[in-house]
Amino acid sequence: QQPVQSPQAVILREGEDAVINCSSSKALYSVHWYRQKHGEAPVFLMILLKGGEQKGHDKISASFNEKKQQSSLYLTASQLSYSGTYFCGTRRWDSNYQLIWGAGTKLIIKP
Amino acid sequence: NAGVTQTPKFQVLKTGQSMTLQCAQDMNHEYMSWYRQDPGMGLRLIHYSVGAGITDQGEVPNGYNVSRSTTEDFPLRLLSAAPSQTSVYFCASSYQGGDTGELFFGEGSRLTVL
């Protein structure tokens, strides 16, 4: 069952912050975040393997709330280069080797 | 390093034709996989492999075959193309399993079935 990402799209001005959410109806083992620019392949951002885990990558960070079966991606002081579509991939406890992906959140950053 | 290389980048087929999408990686990754991506949807796993000689089905395997005779190569075969198989196909590999390690994606193959 596909995780639900919200919002579907967001438009920001450069320097503003954004939060993208990923929720699942099933218990999650891990959550993966990727960014994809138009016409390109998805690029890895981070993996969260433990409930409660938080990670950061430059001004992009994420948290994983295992009890709520959801993860959030935080983009701080957004830059033009952050534009793209963000996907979360989720692995459930009852599956191996398979990620189920959300439909994506399109992020547009304007100067 | 070339990373993950997919060919062809673009292909147009007629309904009923067959073809093979090629995928090769030079990172000595044991895990390789094929995804399809359709507008408004995320990636959907077609088939995956955890090593040479081992393959398994993903979410949407019908109409596709794979084989893994070497660590480097993981071709995807469309047996009898249908318009519903019009999509962008991505090959991805990982040092660890595709659910615990970073996935490295190829540039994608855009397939149109008429």
Backbone of each chain as ProteinMPNN parsed JSONL, in Angstrom:
{"seq_chain_A": "QQPVQSPQAVILREGEDAVINCSSSKALYSVHWYRQKHGEAPVFLMILLKGGEQKGHDKISASFNEKKQQSSLYLTASQLSYSGTYFCGTRRWDSNYQLIWGAGTKLIIKP", "coords_chain_A": {"N_chain_A": [[0.851, -1.187, 0.0], [0.604, 2.127, -0.929], [2.558, 4.744, 0.482], [1.39, 7.887, 1.789], [2.046, 11.042, 0.613], [2.41, 14.425, 1.609], [2.534, 17.991, 1.319], [1.034, 17.748, -2.021], [2.175, 19.47, -3.765], [4.281, 22.341, -3.554], [5.016, 25.782, -3.443], [7.658, 27.957, -3.041], [9.435, 30.858, -1.906], [12.827, 31.678, -2.429], [14.869, 30.942, 0.32], [12.851, 30.465, 2.123], [11.214, 28.062, 4.335], [10.354, 24.55, 4.211], [8.192, 21.739, 4.752], [7.838, 18.333, 4.213], [5.714, 15.608, 4.265], [5.364, 12.103, 4.977], [3.352, 9.386, 5.155], [2.328, 6.221, 6.409], [0.128, 3.393, 6.377], [0.949, 1.08, 7.397], [3.204, -0.687, 9.6], [6.465, 0.554, 9.747], [9.785, -0.227, 8.724], [11.908, 1.192, 7.668], [12.578, 4.436, 6.248], [13.063, 6.172, 3.246], [14.485, 8.892, 1.524], [14.392, 10.67, -1.517], [15.374, 12.88, -4.143], [14.195, 14.138, -7.197], [14.98, 15.64, -10.176], [13.501, 17.276, -13.004], [13.279, 15.11, -15.742], [15.468, 13.682, -14.976], [17.283, 11.149, -13.086], [16.238, 9.784, -9.91], [17.795, 10.989, -6.912], [19.656, 10.075, -4.117], [18.9, 11.12, -0.799], [18.637, 10.645, 2.081], [18.496, 7.945, 4.527], [16.354, 6.663, 6.993], [16.556, 4.587, 9.607], [15.768, 3.875, 12.114], [13.19, 4.125, 14.51], [12.397, 7.322, 15.633], [14.722, 8.357, 14.798], [16.739, 11.0, 13.594], [18.06, 12.829, 10.916], [20.504, 14.813, 9.199], [21.404, 16.779, 6.374], [23.319, 19.004, 5.092], [21.238, 21.673, 4.731], [19.011, 20.177, 4.813], [16.956, 18.039, 6.492], [15.611, 15.194, 8.292], [13.041, 13.358, 9.995], [11.863, 10.446, 11.755], [9.082, 9.012, 12.866], [8.345, 6.289, 14.414], [6.192, 5.21, 15.811], [3.997, 6.651, 14.907], [4.14, 5.967, 12.321], [5.255, 7.567, 10.312], [7.167, 9.955, 8.436], [9.036, 12.966, 8.214], [10.337, 15.444, 6.072], [12.543, 18.092, 6.215], [13.191, 21.188, 4.852], [15.359, 23.756, 5.038], [15.736, 27.251, 4.803], [15.47, 27.443, 1.918], [17.017, 26.772, -1.244], [17.499, 27.636, -4.716], [18.391, 25.358, -5.974], [17.114, 23.334, -4.674], [14.766, 22.75, -5.866], [12.468, 20.441, -7.329], [11.13, 17.09, -7.432], [10.194, 15.379, -4.582], [10.524, 12.23, -3.191], [9.324, 9.739, -0.985], [10.379, 6.572, 0.075], [9.291, 3.55, 1.391], [9.978, 0.904, 3.626], [8.37, -1.887, 4.813], [7.911, -3.767, 7.864], [7.161, -6.33, 7.27], [8.283, -7.064, 4.876], [10.968, -7.73, 2.575], [13.696, -6.223, 0.903], [12.115, -4.646, -0.706], [10.965, -1.516, -1.616], [8.249, 0.657, -1.132], [6.866, 3.322, -2.788], [5.976, 6.766, -2.296], [3.754, 9.089, -4.011], [5.024, 11.428, -4.539], [6.215, 14.793, -3.921], [6.019, 17.869, -5.314], [8.32, 20.408, -5.467], [8.705, 23.797, -5.857], [10.935, 26.358, -6.188], [11.153, 29.785, -6.06], [12.976, 32.673, -7.184]], "CA_chain_A": [[0.0, 0.0, 0.0], [1.456, 3.278, -1.171], [2.521, 5.792, 1.51], [0.784, 9.138, 1.358], [2.89, 12.217, 0.783], [1.714, 15.706, 1.614], [1.529, 18.281, 0.289], [1.359, 17.242, -3.364], [3.047, 20.464, -4.385], [4.485, 23.547, -2.746], [5.8, 26.835, -4.091], [8.322, 28.768, -2.035], [10.449, 31.831, -2.28], [14.164, 31.323, -1.968], [15.094, 31.307, 1.72], [11.762, 29.985, 2.972], [11.311, 26.683, 4.8], [9.287, 23.64, 3.783], [8.102, 20.426, 5.391], [7.15, 17.334, 3.396], [5.357, 14.492, 5.12], [5.189, 10.784, 4.369], [2.628, 8.587, 6.141], [1.99, 4.873, 5.991], [-0.855, 2.7, 7.203], [1.606, -0.136, 7.874], [4.392, -0.466, 10.427], [7.618, 0.779, 8.88], [11.142, -0.559, 9.148], [12.796, 2.282, 7.263], [12.06, 5.433, 5.317], [14.124, 6.661, 2.369], [14.117, 10.119, 0.822], [15.1, 10.94, -2.757], [14.93, 14.036, -4.917], [14.299, 13.925, -8.64], [14.776, 16.816, -11.019], [12.762, 16.929, -14.224], [14.042, 14.44, -16.779], [16.66, 13.036, -14.426], [17.059, 10.026, -12.177], [16.181, 10.134, -8.481], [19.078, 11.057, -6.223], [19.526, 9.748, -2.698], [19.089, 12.145, 0.222], [18.952, 9.983, 3.341], [17.704, 6.81, 5.011], [16.106, 6.635, 8.428], [16.4, 3.168, 9.904], [15.262, 3.619, 13.457], [12.171, 5.033, 14.989], [12.934, 8.426, 16.414], [15.977, 8.819, 14.215], [16.752, 12.224, 12.825], [19.307, 12.998, 10.188], [20.621, 16.083, 8.503], [22.301, 16.817, 5.219], [23.352, 20.433, 4.776], [20.064, 22.298, 5.335], [17.907, 19.257, 4.649], [16.961, 17.057, 7.579], [14.405, 14.371, 8.314], [12.753, 12.617, 11.215], [11.076, 9.224, 11.548], [8.289, 8.671, 14.039], [7.945, 4.902, 14.165], [4.871, 4.942, 16.396], [2.98, 7.236, 14.042], [4.389, 5.444, 10.967], [5.41, 8.68, 9.399], [8.444, 10.658, 8.384], [8.965, 14.324, 7.685], [11.556, 16.006, 5.491], [12.585, 19.523, 6.482], [14.121, 21.954, 4.017], [15.53, 25.034, 5.713], [16.353, 28.304, 3.985], [15.543, 26.751, 0.628], [17.81, 27.336, -2.335], [16.943, 27.303, -6.028], [18.79, 23.987, -6.315], [16.249, 22.368, -3.997], [13.591, 22.474, -6.696], [12.383, 19.076, -7.84], [10.087, 16.283, -6.798], [10.721, 14.598, -3.471], [9.83, 10.958, -2.995], [9.693, 8.872, 0.126], [10.255, 5.139, -0.137], [9.132, 2.93, 2.709], [10.05, -0.556, 3.749], [7.576, -2.385, 5.933], [8.518, -4.837, 8.64], [6.809, -7.649, 6.725], [8.802, -7.245, 3.522], [12.41, -7.575, 2.4], [14.239, -5.766, -0.38], [11.178, -3.901, -1.523], [10.503, -0.21, -1.177], [7.009, 1.159, -1.702], [7.125, 4.751, -2.909], [4.897, 7.727, -2.376], [3.533, 9.681, -5.336], [5.933, 12.551, -4.72], [5.852, 16.179, -3.611], [6.741, 18.759, -6.227], [8.759, 21.627, -4.797], [9.159, 24.841, -6.776], [11.56, 27.478, -5.48], [11.245, 30.971, -6.903], [13.967, 33.632, -6.664]], "C_chain_A": [[0.89, 1.24, 0.0], [1.406, 4.256, 0.001], [1.965, 7.08, 0.919], [1.735, 10.287, 1.638], [2.029, 13.475, 0.758], [2.712, 16.816, 1.903], [1.928, 17.659, -1.054], [2.314, 18.186, -4.07], [3.157, 21.659, -3.456], [5.373, 24.51, -3.521], [6.366, 27.735, -3.006], [9.145, 29.865, -2.69], [11.786, 31.352, -1.735], [14.355, 31.818, -0.528], [14.005, 30.856, 2.664], [11.956, 28.513, 3.325], [10.136, 25.857, 4.283], [9.354, 22.354, 4.587], [7.3, 19.508, 4.477], [6.928, 16.112, 4.268], [5.111, 13.215, 4.318], [4.556, 9.881, 5.42], [2.247, 7.236, 5.567], [0.941, 4.287, 6.926], [-0.271, 1.419, 7.802], [2.833, 0.229, 8.71], [5.632, -0.431, 9.525], [8.921, 0.377, 9.538], [12.095, 0.588, 8.828], [12.069, 3.217, 6.312], [13.238, 6.022, 4.541], [13.615, 7.907, 1.664], [15.022, 10.344, -0.38], [14.538, 12.219, -3.381], [15.157, 13.742, -6.396], [14.033, 15.246, -9.373], [14.191, 16.36, -12.349], [13.677, 16.294, -15.264], [15.289, 13.727, -16.294], [16.282, 11.87, -13.532], [16.921, 10.527, -10.745], [17.569, 10.088, -7.856], [18.843, 10.889, -4.727], [19.757, 10.964, -1.809], [19.487, 11.506, 1.544], [18.022, 8.816, 3.61], [17.548, 6.955, 6.512], [15.727, 5.21, 8.79], [15.798, 2.895, 11.274], [14.174, 4.611, 13.799], [12.784, 6.098, 15.861], [14.195, 9.008, 15.825], [15.764, 10.133, 13.469], [18.091, 12.334, 12.132], [19.318, 14.346, 9.513], [21.637, 15.996, 7.399], [22.288, 18.235, 4.709], [22.147, 21.072, 5.444], [18.814, 21.451, 5.114], [18.01, 18.207, 5.735], [15.653, 16.29, 7.551], [14.263, 13.7, 9.665], [11.857, 11.44, 10.876], [10.389, 8.904, 12.855], [7.696, 7.287, 13.804], [6.537, 4.621, 14.67], [3.755, 5.487, 15.515], [3.115, 6.754, 12.606], [4.506, 6.574, 9.957], [6.801, 9.296, 9.51], [8.203, 12.045, 7.803], [10.331, 14.76, 7.19], [11.493, 17.52, 5.647], [13.629, 20.175, 5.583], [14.183, 23.37, 4.582], [16.231, 26.016, 4.797], [16.571, 27.8, 2.559], [16.334, 27.539, -0.411], [17.172, 26.912, -3.656], [17.232, 25.851, -6.401], [17.925, 22.935, -5.631], [14.998, 22.02, -4.812], [13.637, 21.055, -7.233], [11.214, 18.367, -7.18], [10.736, 15.376, -5.766], [9.86, 13.364, -3.265], [10.282, 10.3, -1.695], [9.464, 7.427, -0.308], [10.203, 4.468, 1.219], [9.302, 1.422, 2.633], [9.263, -0.952, 4.979], [8.305, -3.511, 6.637], [8.262, -6.2, 8.021], [7.297, -7.844, 5.292], [10.314, -7.071, 3.527], [12.688, -7.04, 1.007], [13.298, -4.917, -1.213], [10.819, -2.581, -0.866], [9.196, 0.118, -1.89], [7.089, 2.679, -1.646], [5.857, 5.578, -2.877], [4.831, 8.337, -3.766], [4.394, 10.913, -5.584], [5.342, 13.884, -4.31], [6.693, 17.072, -4.495], [7.044, 20.07, -5.508], [9.295, 22.599, -5.833], [9.702, 25.985, -5.936], [11.704, 28.636, -6.45], [12.245, 31.956, -6.307], [13.28, 34.828, -6.001]], "O_chain_A": [[1.799, 1.377, 0.818], [0.316, 4.573, 0.478], [2.056, 7.326, -0.284], [2.176, 10.477, 2.772], [1.062, 13.579, 0.002], [3.654, 16.602, 2.666], [3.022, 17.114, -1.197], [3.152, 17.765, -4.868], [2.25, 21.95, -2.677], [6.344, 24.111, -4.164], [5.629, 28.22, -2.148], [9.495, 29.794, -3.868], [11.847, 30.696, -0.695], [14.041, 32.965, -0.207], [14.199, 30.859, 3.88], [12.751, 27.81, 2.702], [9.073, 26.388, 3.962], [10.419, 21.935, 5.041], [6.213, 19.866, 4.023], [7.85, 15.638, 4.932], [4.711, 13.249, 3.154], [5.157, 9.634, 6.465], [1.889, 7.118, 4.395], [0.871, 4.635, 8.105], [-0.916, 0.756, 8.614], [3.418, 1.301, 8.551], [5.81, -1.284, 8.656], [9.14, 0.602, 10.728], [12.978, 0.913, 9.621], [11.089, 2.848, 5.665], [14.281, 6.331, 5.118], [12.456, 7.971, 1.257], [16.245, 10.228, -0.289], [13.381, 12.58, -3.168], [16.176, 13.173, -6.786], [12.989, 15.873, -9.196], [14.364, 15.214, -12.763], [14.711, 16.855, -15.625], [16.077, 13.225, -17.096], [15.105, 11.636, -13.257], [17.441, 11.591, -10.411], [18.405, 9.261, -8.22], [17.937, 11.495, -4.154], [20.686, 11.741, -2.031], [20.561, 11.794, 2.072], [16.941, 8.695, 3.033], [18.49, 7.322, 7.214], [14.707, 4.691, 8.337], [15.363, 1.776, 11.546], [14.233, 5.782, 13.425], [13.602, 5.804, 16.733], [14.688, 10.035, 16.291], [14.746, 10.339, 12.808], [19.127, 11.977, 12.692], [18.27, 14.95, 9.282], [22.604, 15.239, 7.475], [21.377, 18.639, 3.987], [22.052, 21.008, 6.67], [17.693, 21.95, 5.215], [19.046, 17.558, 5.879], [14.704, 16.683, 6.873], [15.243, 13.501, 10.384], [11.18, 11.431, 9.848], [11.042, 8.563, 13.841], [6.698, 7.126, 13.103], [5.778, 3.886, 14.038], [2.698, 4.87, 15.387], [2.29, 7.097, 11.76], [3.916, 6.524, 8.878], [7.494, 9.173, 10.519], [7.287, 12.258, 7.009], [11.353, 14.478, 7.815], [10.511, 18.152, 5.259], [14.791, 19.769, 5.556], [13.184, 24.089, 4.598], [17.189, 25.672, 4.105], [17.698, 27.74, 2.065], [16.32, 28.77, -0.451], [16.403, 25.952, -3.706], [16.423, 25.195, -7.058], [17.999, 21.757, -5.982], [14.267, 21.092, -4.468], [14.704, 20.531, -7.552], [10.418, 18.974, -6.465], [11.716, 14.69, -6.056], [8.635, 13.445, -3.177], [11.465, 10.307, -1.354], [8.477, 7.111, -0.973], [10.996, 4.791, 2.103], [8.832, 0.765, 1.704], [9.473, -0.408, 6.064], [9.207, -4.132, 6.073], [9.046, -7.129, 8.216], [6.78, -8.698, 4.572], [10.87, -6.363, 4.366], [11.988, -7.374, 0.05], [13.652, -4.51, -2.32], [10.419, -2.539, 0.297], [9.052, -0.112, -3.091], [7.348, 3.256, -0.59], [4.806, 5.157, -3.361], [5.721, 8.137, -4.592], [4.485, 11.389, -6.715], [4.127, 14.081, -4.347], [7.923, 17.043, -4.44], [6.145, 20.747, -5.009], [10.213, 22.28, -6.59], [9.003, 26.518, -5.074], [12.295, 28.498, -7.521], [12.36, 32.072, -5.086], [13.954, 35.733, -5.509]]}, "seq_chain_B": "NAGVTQTPKFQVLKTGQSMTLQCAQDMNHEYMSWYRQDPGMGLRLIHYSVGAGITDQGEVPNGYNVSRSTTEDFPLRLLSAAPSQTSVYFCASSYQGGDTGELFFGEGSRLTVL", "coords_chain_B": {"N_chain_B": [[34.128, 6.496, -12.727], [31.434, 4.768, -14.316], [29.029, 4.114, -13.153], [25.637, 3.362, -13.07], [24.445, 2.169, -16.032], [22.102, 2.574, -18.555], [20.51, 1.312, -21.448], [18.298, 1.257, -24.32], [18.032, 4.913, -24.317], [15.717, 6.001, -25.309], [12.82, 4.558, -26.765], [10.556, 3.369, -29.179], [7.858, 1.272, -29.586], [5.747, -1.091, -31.28], [2.54, -2.41, -30.483], [2.695, -5.666, -29.213], [5.289, -6.215, -30.006], [8.575, -7.268, -28.982], [11.229, -6.508, -26.663], [14.425, -5.684, -25.205], [15.555, -4.032, -22.366], [18.61, -2.757, -21.427], [20.82, -2.974, -18.621], [23.622, -2.048, -16.829], [26.114, -2.164, -14.288], [29.008, -0.866, -12.667], [29.932, -1.029, -10.115], [30.176, -3.179, -8.545], [27.916, -4.034, -7.196], [25.68, -6.073, -5.382], [22.923, -6.027, -5.303], [20.358, -5.397, -7.587], [17.823, -3.708, -9.482], [14.674, -3.123, -11.174], [12.585, -0.442, -11.967], [9.449, 1.107, -12.753], [8.187, 4.248, -13.762], [5.434, 6.237, -13.672], [3.414, 9.052, -14.737], [2.496, 11.178, -12.061], [2.694, 9.219, -10.232], [4.62, 7.294, -7.935], [7.709, 5.475, -7.897], [7.56, 2.152, -9.067], [8.284, -1.126, -8.229], [9.509, -3.574, -10.382], [11.041, -5.998, -10.94], [13.632, -7.605, -9.035], [17.037, -8.299, -7.985], [19.206, -10.101, -5.889], [21.679, -11.014, -6.27], [23.954, -12.679, -8.559], [22.264, -15.023, -10.542], [20.011, -15.021, -8.991], [16.744, -13.965, -8.827], [13.749, -12.027, -8.279], [10.235, -11.255, -7.94], [8.722, -8.001, -8.05], [6.399, -5.416, -7.245], [4.925, -5.069, -9.661], [5.205, -7.247, -11.762], [4.13, -8.478, -14.045], [4.258, -9.262, -17.476], [6.871, -8.768, -17.85], [10.245, -9.973, -17.955], [13.232, -11.061, -16.288], [16.757, -11.663, -15.922], [19.785, -12.716, -14.329], [22.782, -13.171, -15.0], [25.352, -12.348, -14.553], [27.187, -10.364, -12.131], [27.289, -7.737, -12.97], [25.316, -7.177, -14.93], [21.836, -6.689, -15.688], [19.335, -7.333, -17.402], [16.12, -6.276, -18.681], [13.301, -7.712, -19.975], [10.704, -7.17, -22.251], [8.023, -8.996, -23.139], [5.779, -9.071, -24.877], [4.865, -6.259, -25.989], [2.634, -3.833, -24.59], [0.31, -1.068, -24.733], [-0.078, -0.188, -22.093], [2.361, -0.456, -20.968], [3.82, 1.698, -21.574], [6.049, 3.975, -20.356], [8.491, 5.374, -18.062], [11.473, 3.806, -17.461], [13.543, 2.765, -14.849], [16.675, 1.572, -13.882], [18.25, 0.38, -10.972], [20.839, 0.138, -8.542], [22.415, -1.29, -5.622], [24.725, -1.398, -2.911], [24.091, -2.605, -0.525], [21.064, -4.343, 0.41], [18.169, -3.341, -1.457], [16.498, -2.081, 0.246], [17.761, -1.079, 2.433], [20.011, 0.293, 1.836], [21.656, 2.955, 0.01], [20.251, 3.661, -3.119], [21.461, 3.588, -6.391], [20.698, 5.127, -9.313], [20.13, 4.526, -12.807], [20.035, 6.585, -15.82], [17.571, 6.356, -16.934], [15.061, 4.963, -19.126], [13.012, 5.811, -21.682], [10.055, 4.56, -22.724], [7.762, 4.075, -25.311], [4.766, 2.647, -26.252], [2.936, 1.891, -29.008]], "CA_chain_B": [[33.169, 5.38, -12.723], [30.237, 5.012, -15.09], [27.869, 3.96, -12.297], [24.608, 2.511, -13.648], [24.241, 2.56, -17.424], [20.923, 1.987, -19.182], [20.295, 1.543, -22.878], [18.449, 2.593, -24.908], [17.405, 6.002, -23.568], [14.382, 6.171, -25.864], [12.41, 3.46, -27.637], [9.146, 3.303, -29.565], [7.49, -0.073, -30.008], [4.362, -1.347, -31.63], [1.901, -3.426, -29.643], [3.04, -7.037, -29.539], [6.719, -6.379, -30.208], [9.363, -7.541, -27.786], [12.501, -5.804, -26.625], [15.184, -5.807, -23.959], [16.241, -2.872, -21.817], [19.865, -3.203, -20.83], [21.309, -2.268, -17.438], [24.928, -2.52, -16.375], [26.727, -1.335, -13.24], [30.428, -1.183, -12.483], [30.241, -0.76, -8.71], [30.196, -4.48, -7.869], [26.749, -4.128, -6.321], [24.956, -7.336, -5.462], [21.493, -5.777, -5.485], [19.933, -4.608, -8.75], [16.365, -3.681, -9.568], [14.028, -2.354, -12.226], [11.389, 0.288, -11.586], [8.786, 1.921, -13.738], [7.658, 5.483, -13.185], [4.354, 6.803, -14.471], [3.063, 10.402, -14.28], [1.658, 11.279, -10.877], [2.904, 8.073, -9.35], [6.002, 7.085, -7.547], [8.368, 4.356, -8.548], [7.012, 0.833, -8.745], [9.287, -2.158, -8.438], [9.091, -4.618, -11.327], [11.804, -7.189, -10.53], [14.897, -7.283, -8.404], [17.981, -9.411, -7.854], [20.134, -9.894, -4.769], [22.967, -11.551, -6.666], [23.936, -13.436, -9.806], [21.479, -16.235, -10.506], [18.86, -14.893, -8.082], [15.827, -12.873, -9.157], [12.446, -12.145, -7.627], [9.247, -10.315, -8.443], [8.324, -6.87, -7.24], [4.97, -5.088, -7.228], [4.264, -5.099, -10.969], [6.084, -8.052, -12.621], [3.466, -9.091, -15.2], [4.649, -8.757, -18.786], [8.32, -8.522, -17.842], [11.142, -11.022, -17.495], [14.604, -10.65, -16.017], [17.738, -12.688, -15.618], [21.015, -12.122, -13.754], [23.845, -14.161, -15.206], [26.584, -11.784, -14.005], [26.954, -9.314, -11.145], [27.232, -6.429, -13.603], [24.226, -6.944, -15.875], [20.49, -7.07, -15.264], [18.436, -6.892, -18.483], [14.675, -6.383, -18.505], [12.684, -8.094, -21.25], [9.263, -7.054, -22.456], [7.759, -10.161, -23.979], [4.819, -8.678, -25.901], [4.592, -4.917, -25.481], [1.266, -3.319, -24.563], [0.309, 0.379, -24.445], [0.007, 0.038, -20.644], [3.767, -0.507, -20.575], [4.412, 3.006, -21.846], [6.511, 4.445, -19.057], [9.932, 5.575, -17.941], [12.024, 2.684, -16.702], [14.817, 3.031, -14.183], [17.434, 0.506, -13.258], [18.93, 0.897, -9.785], [21.644, -0.868, -7.85], [22.776, -0.924, -4.263], [25.699, -2.289, -2.275], [23.291, -3.401, 0.404], [19.746, -4.586, -0.151], [17.537, -2.12, -1.923], [15.645, -1.49, 1.268], [18.543, -0.561, 3.55], [21.152, 1.053, 1.351], [21.422, 3.938, -1.035], [20.041, 3.179, -4.472], [22.063, 4.369, -7.469], [19.827, 4.967, -10.457], [20.518, 4.887, -14.151], [19.413, 7.803, -16.32], [16.206, 6.069, -17.341], [14.736, 4.609, -20.509], [11.622, 6.214, -21.943], [9.461, 3.611, -23.661], [6.411, 4.354, -25.799], [4.181, 1.526, -26.985], [1.813, 2.401, -29.813]], "C_chain_B": [[31.929, 5.729, -13.526], [29.008, 4.916, -14.209], [26.903, 2.951, -12.89], [24.294, 3.034, -15.044], [23.053, 1.823, -18.007], [20.918, 2.307, -20.665], [19.078, 0.757, -23.335], [17.818, 3.653, -24.021], [15.98, 6.243, -24.04], [14.073, 4.982, -26.776], [10.924, 3.574, -27.916], [8.88, 1.905, -30.108], [6.052, -0.097, -30.485], [3.832, -2.436, -30.702], [2.277, -4.822, -30.141], [4.525, -7.277, -29.785], [7.396, -6.686, -28.872], [10.651, -6.738, -27.837], [13.155, -6.034, -25.272], [15.797, -4.464, -23.605], [17.484, -3.379, -21.093], [20.225, -2.346, -19.621], [22.625, -2.89, -17.019], [25.456, -1.575, -15.304], [28.149, -1.812, -13.001], [30.873, -0.949, -11.049], [30.286, -2.052, -7.883], [29.056, -4.616, -6.852], [26.058, -5.466, -6.501], [23.48, -7.11, -5.807], [21.266, -4.922, -6.728], [18.427, -4.732, -8.893], [15.916, -2.878, -10.772], [12.746, -1.737, -11.667], [10.747, 0.87, -12.842], [8.198, 3.137, -13.035], [6.651, 6.068, -14.155], [3.947, 8.152, -13.897], [2.157, 10.379, -13.055], [1.804, 10.125, -9.91], [4.365, 8.001, -8.966], [6.605, 5.96, -8.364], [7.703, 3.052, -8.128], [8.01, -0.243, -9.152], [8.758, -3.256, -9.341], [9.728, -5.955, -10.924], [13.077, -6.718, -9.831], [15.76, -8.536, -8.286], [18.95, -9.097, -6.717], [21.502, -10.518, -5.06], [22.824, -12.336, -7.949], [23.177, -14.738, -9.615], [20.234, -16.173, -9.655], [18.009, -13.702, -8.518], [14.505, -13.099, -8.438], [11.534, -11.048, -8.144], [9.026, -9.176, -7.472], [6.82, -6.681, -7.292], [4.255, -5.384, -8.54], [5.068, -5.925, -11.97], [5.465, -8.532, -13.929], [3.877, -8.419, -16.501], [6.133, -8.507, -18.922], [9.072, -9.765, -17.356], [12.517, -10.449, -17.226], [15.472, -11.889, -15.842], [18.976, -11.995, -15.074], [22.122, -13.176, -13.854], [25.19, -13.658, -14.678], [26.221, -10.74, -12.948], [26.669, -7.98, -11.815], [25.939, -6.147, -14.357], [22.884, -7.458, -15.38], [19.499, -6.596, -16.323], [16.974, -7.139, -18.152], [14.047, -6.646, -19.869], [11.185, -7.851, -21.201], [8.895, -8.095, -23.501], [6.835, -9.83, -25.146], [4.267, -7.317, -25.468], [3.124, -4.533, -25.62], [1.31, -1.825, -24.262], [0.423, 0.7, -22.956], [1.446, -0.004, -20.132], [4.524, 0.753, -20.998], [4.775, 3.645, -20.519], [7.979, 4.848, -19.163], [10.459, 4.495, -17.011], [13.381, 3.059, -16.132], [15.398, 1.726, -13.648], [18.175, 1.11, -12.076], [19.721, -0.23, -9.131], [22.029, -0.351, -6.476], [23.802, -1.903, -3.735], [24.981, -3.197, -1.284], [21.973, -3.743, -0.286], [19.074, -3.281, -0.498], [16.657, -1.456, -0.895], [16.439, -0.925, 2.441], [19.713, 0.296, 3.108], [20.757, 2.04, 0.283], [21.26, 3.255, -2.378], [20.708, 4.142, -5.452], [21.264, 4.083, -8.731], [20.546, 5.249, -11.764], [19.735, 6.096, -14.607], [17.989, 7.591, -16.816], [16.087, 5.746, -18.821], [13.262, 4.926, -20.733], [11.074, 5.338, -23.052], [8.05, 4.033, -24.01], [5.939, 3.162, -26.607], [2.929, 2.009, -27.696], [0.795, 1.312, -30.095]], "O_chain_B": [[31.421, 6.847, -13.437], [28.014, 5.584, -14.493], [27.286, 1.818, -13.183], [23.923, 4.195, -15.215], [22.995, 0.594, -17.965], [21.27, 3.409, -21.086], [18.825, -0.321, -22.798], [17.13, 3.314, -23.059], [15.126, 6.648, -23.251], [14.953, 4.469, -27.468], [10.129, 3.841, -27.015], [9.596, 1.421, -30.985], [5.248, 0.768, -30.137], [4.586, -3.272, -30.205], [2.186, -5.117, -31.333], [4.974, -8.424, -29.774], [6.865, -6.405, -27.798], [11.109, -6.339, -28.908], [12.526, -6.511, -24.327], [16.469, -3.835, -24.423], [17.423, -4.292, -20.269], [19.968, -1.143, -19.602], [22.731, -4.107, -16.872], [25.28, -0.36, -15.385], [28.454, -2.999, -13.118], [32.051, -0.701, -10.792], [30.42, -2.006, -6.66], [29.214, -5.229, -5.797], [25.87, -5.938, -7.623], [22.87, -7.909, -6.517], [21.886, -3.873, -6.904], [17.828, -5.726, -8.482], [16.664, -2.066, -11.318], [11.947, -2.395, -11.0], [11.412, 1.093, -13.854], [7.773, 3.069, -11.882], [6.971, 6.358, -15.308], [4.11, 8.384, -12.699], [1.169, 9.645, -13.018], [1.117, 10.064, -8.89], [5.226, 8.591, -9.617], [6.064, 5.555, -9.393], [7.332, 2.878, -6.967], [8.509, -0.258, -10.277], [7.684, -3.805, -9.097], [9.027, -6.917, -10.608], [13.53, -5.588, -10.016], [15.292, -9.662, -8.459], [19.448, -7.978, -6.597], [22.375, -10.542, -4.193], [21.711, -12.63, -8.384], [23.411, -15.469, -8.653], [19.475, -17.14, -9.588], [18.491, -12.571, -8.571], [14.182, -14.218, -8.04], [11.985, -10.051, -8.706], [9.123, -9.337, -6.256], [6.06, -7.646, -7.373], [3.129, -5.882, -8.547], [5.572, -5.367, -12.944], [6.188, -8.95, -14.833], [3.853, -7.195, -16.627], [6.606, -8.086, -19.978], [8.61, -10.497, -16.481], [12.926, -9.472, -17.854], [14.981, -13.0, -15.644], [19.189, -10.81, -15.332], [22.359, -13.952, -12.929], [26.075, -14.462, -14.386], [25.078, -10.287, -12.884], [25.896, -7.177, -11.294], [25.503, -4.997, -14.421], [22.795, -8.508, -14.744], [18.879, -5.547, -16.15], [16.633, -8.084, -17.441], [14.248, -5.875, -20.808], [10.493, -8.255, -20.266], [9.406, -8.067, -24.621], [7.079, -10.257, -26.275], [3.323, -7.24, -24.682], [2.464, -4.853, -26.608], [2.241, -1.356, -23.607], [0.96, 1.746, -22.591], [1.713, 0.372, -18.991], [5.735, 0.851, -20.797], [3.917, 3.836, -19.657], [8.616, 4.685, -20.203], [9.945, 4.301, -15.909], [14.246, 3.593, -16.826], [14.704, 0.904, -13.05], [18.675, 2.232, -12.166], [19.321, -1.394, -9.164], [21.979, 0.848, -6.2], [23.766, -3.09, -4.059], [25.236, -4.4, -1.221], [21.805, -3.445, -1.469], [19.368, -2.24, 0.09], [16.121, -0.374, -1.141], [15.852, -0.347, 3.356], [20.34, 0.96, 3.934], [19.663, 1.971, -0.278], [22.042, 2.373, -2.733], [20.54, 5.358, -5.355], [21.165, 2.936, -9.167], [21.445, 6.088, -11.831], [18.869, 6.589, -13.884], [17.279, 8.559, -17.09], [16.888, 6.185, -19.647], [12.384, 4.381, -20.063], [11.565, 5.367, -24.18], [7.237, 4.315, -23.13], [6.618, 2.716, -27.531], [1.982, 2.476, -27.064], [-0.211, 1.565, -30.758]]}, "name": "protein", "num_of_chains": 2, "seq": "QQPVQSPQAVILREGEDAVINCSSSKALYSVHWYRQKHGEAPVFLMILLKGGEQKGHDKISASFNEKKQQSSLYLTASQLSYSGTYFCGTRRWDSNYQLIWGAGTKLIIKPNAGVTQTPKFQVLKTGQSMTLQCAQDMNHEYMSWYRQDPGMGLRLIHYSVGAGITDQGEVPNGYNVSRSTTEDFPLRLLSAAPSQTSVYFCASSYQGGDTGELFFGEGSRLTVL"}
